[in-house]
Every structure is written in structure tokens, then in C-alpha cells.
Amino acid sequence: MLPKWIKSRLMKLDEIEARLNAATPGPWKWEIDASDGTNALVSSDESVIGRAVLWGQDKNDYGAHIRVTEEDAEFMAHVRSDMEYLMAEIKKLKG
């Protein structure tokens, strides 16, 4: 039987992996569509994951409308905290 702290870490990794597997395969890139001025989030097979209209003069006055699948949105919503968690785990392993 695994200790509770190990089970907790494994569950967190399973959650991250599930979000990764549900999202559109990568790598992703951000492109500007010169024809209409929108930005597109594009997958490695060149299919459009999402399209965004951005506005604002600087980062304090900035907005966006973007349409993506629920799975890709869930992945994007967690990416910062997932990366922080994974980096902390890597640092622990490195000692």
C-alpha cells in the first residue's frame, strides 16, 4: 500500500495527463491571419484550434475573444498551475 502523499502526487499526475490527452495534439503555435486581422491558435497538423480577436493598447488594457473546444480550454486554464507543479516535482527529483 502506497503512502497517502505518494497517492496524492500520482493522482495529480493522472489529472494532468488526462487534460493533456484530451487536448488537441501539439505543438501549438500562434499565428496572425493577415486577411482578417484575427489571431489563430494552430496545431502541428496546421488545423486551427481556436481563433481570437485581440484588442487593447497595452497589457493593462487588453482583451480577447477566443473560441476553442472545452477540452482545449480546460488544458489552457490549467497549464500554469500544472507547469508549476511539474517543475516543483522535477526539482525535488534533482535534489
NORBELGI-V958691 format. One record per residue. OMEGA is omega in radians with two decimals (NA if undefined). NEAR is the number of other C-alpha atoms within 8 Angstrom. Layout:
((OMEGA & NEAR) (OMEGA & NEAR))
//
This chain:
((-3.12 & 2) (3.06 & 5) (-3.08 & 6) (-3.09 & 6) (3.09 & 6) (3.09 & 8) (-3.14 & 9) (3.12 & 8) (3.12 & 8) (3.09 & 8) (3.12 & 8) (3.12 & 8) (3.08 & 8) (3.11 & 8) (3.12 & 8) (-3.14 & 9) (3.12 & 8) (3.10 & 8) (3.12 & 11) (-3.11 & 8) (-3.13 & 8) (-3.10 & 8) (3.07 & 9) (3.14 & 9) (-3.12 & 8) (0.04 & 6) (3.09 & 6) (3.03 & 9) (-3.11 & 8) (-3.11 & 8) (3.04 & 8) (3.09 & 8) (-3.07 & 9) (-3.08 & 6) (-3.12 & 4) (3.08 & 5) (3.09 & 8) (3.04 & 11) (3.14 & 12) (2.99 & 13) (-2.96 & 13) (3.11 & 14) (-3.08 & 14) (3.10 & 10) (3.08 & 5) (3.06 & 6) (-3.10 & 7) (3.10 & 9) (-3.13 & 11) (3.13 & 11) (-3.08 & 12) (2.96 & 12) (-3.09 & 10) (3.08 & 10) (3.10 & 7) (-3.12 & 8) (3.13 & 6) (-3.04 & 6) (3.10 & 6) (-3.14 & 4) (-2.96 & 7) (3.11 & 10) (3.13 & 7) (2.92 & 8) (3.14 & 7) (3.09 & 8) (3.11 & 7) (3.07 & 9) (3.11 & 8) (-3.13 & 6) (3.11 & 10) (3.11 & 11) (3.11 & 9) (3.10 & 9) (-3.12 & 11) (-3.11 & 7) (-3.09 & 7) (-2.96 & 8) (-3.12 & 8) (-3.12 & 7) (3.08 & 7) (3.13 & 9) (3.10 & 8) (3.12 & 8) (-3.11 & 8) (3.11 & 8) (3.11 & 8) (3.12 & 8) (3.12 & 8) (3.12 & 8) (3.09 & 8) (-3.12 & 7) (3.14 & 6) (3.11 & 5) (NA & 4))
//
